[in-house]
Structure formats: C-alpha cells, structure tokens
Amino acid sequence: MSGLGALFGNTDDEQELRCSRAGCSNPAAATVNWRNPKIHSEDRVKVWLACNDHIDYLRDYVATRNFPVTVADIGNDVTRVQDGILDLRSSSISFGFLE
C-alpha cells in the first residue's frame, strides 16, 4: 500500500480524509506536500490534507516560511518536493515563489 491509503490505513475510501486545518472537519480535496529544506532532502515529503476552503491557507502557511511546497489532487502521490511552489491540481497548473 502506498500514498494516502498507507498514511491513513485505507485504500479507496477518500471520503474519510479530512482537512488538516485546525478546527476544520471538511472533506479533503487536495494534498499540501512540503518539506523543511534545512533538515529534509527533496524526497522527504510531509503531507497535509486540505479542503477547498483551506488549500491556499495551508499552502501559504508553509510557503511564507520559505519551505518548498507542492499542491496536488487527492490520489496523486508526490514523491519529491522541489524548491518553490508547485501546483499540480488538474484545475490549476502553476509554479512560482511567494514574494
């Protein structure tokens, strides 16, 4: 088992995946994948789940700390987090840095 199924002990029931934002219990719509470059290599991926309301908040929270972050649709495994901000969601493909 790999990806979110391994992380949460399920394989197909994405309906049980909930947003990681404190106090939110909405269903997750995306993953916010990040790493601290001072202590993690590009292949070390930390994963937060985000509902549609909190994707930008969680991505920006990590990015403002100058941590690389990649946002992806649920079910798309991210195995590396490269420098910068990368959005792999099917509805929004972009790459950039926060100023």
C-alpha positions in Angstrom: 0.0 0.0 0.0 1.3 3.5 -0.9 0.3 7.1 -0.8 -2.6 8.3 1.3 -4.0 4.8 1.7 -0.9 3.8 3.5 -0.8 7.0 5.5 -4.4 6.7 6.8 -4.8 2.9 6.7 -7.3 2.8 3.9 -7.1 2.3 0.1 -10.3 3.6 -1.6 -12.4 5.5 0.9 -11.3 9.1 0.2 -14.5 10.3 1.8 -12.9 9.8 5.2 -10.0 12.0 4.5 -10.4 15.3 6.4 -8.8 18.7 6.2 -5.7 19.3 8.4 -6.5 22.9 9.2 -7.2 23.2 12.9 -10.9 23.1 13.7 -11.9 22.0 10.2 -13.6 18.7 9.5 -14.4 19.2 5.9 -13.6 16.5 3.4 -10.1 16.9 1.9 -9.9 18.0 -1.8 -6.1 18.2 -2.1 -2.8 17.4 -0.5 -0.3 20.1 0.6 3.1 18.4 0.3 6.1 20.2 1.9 9.5 19.8 3.5 11.9 21.9 5.6 14.9 22.2 3.4 17.2 22.8 6.3 16.6 19.2 7.6 14.9 17.3 4.8 16.1 16.2 1.3 13.8 16.6 -1.7 12.5 13.1 -1.3 11.3 13.7 2.3 7.6 14.7 1.9 5.4 15.9 4.7 1.7 15.8 3.8 -1.2 17.9 5.0 -4.8 17.4 3.7 -6.8 20.5 2.6 -10.4 21.1 1.9 -11.2 23.6 -0.9 -11.6 26.4 1.7 -8.1 25.9 3.2 -5.8 24.9 0.2 -4.5 28.4 -0.2 -4.2 29.0 3.6 -2.2 25.8 4.2 0.0 26.3 1.1 0.7 29.9 2.0 1.4 29.0 5.7 4.2 26.7 4.5 5.5 28.9 1.7 5.8 32.0 3.9 8.4 30.1 5.9 10.4 29.5 2.7 9.6 25.8 2.7 9.1 24.2 -0.7 5.5 23.2 -1.3 3.6 21.1 -3.9 -0.2 21.0 -4.0 -1.8 18.0 -5.7 -5.2 16.4 -6.2 -6.1 13.7 -3.7 -4.8 10.4 -5.1 -1.8 11.9 -6.9 1.3 10.8 -4.9 4.0 13.3 -4.6 7.4 11.6 -4.1 9.6 14.7 -4.2 9.1 18.4 -3.2 11.4 20.6 -5.1 12.2 24.2 -4.3 9.5 26.8 -4.9 5.7 26.4 -5.0 4.2 23.9 -7.4 0.5 23.4 -8.0 -0.2 20.0 -9.7 -4.0 20.1 -9.3 -5.8 19.4 -12.6 -7.7 22.7 -12.3 -4.6 24.8 -11.8 -1.0 24.2 -13.0 1.4 26.8 -11.8 4.9 27.3 -10.5 6.2 30.2 -8.5 7.5 31.8 -5.4 5.8 34.0 -2.8 7.4 37.4 -2.6 
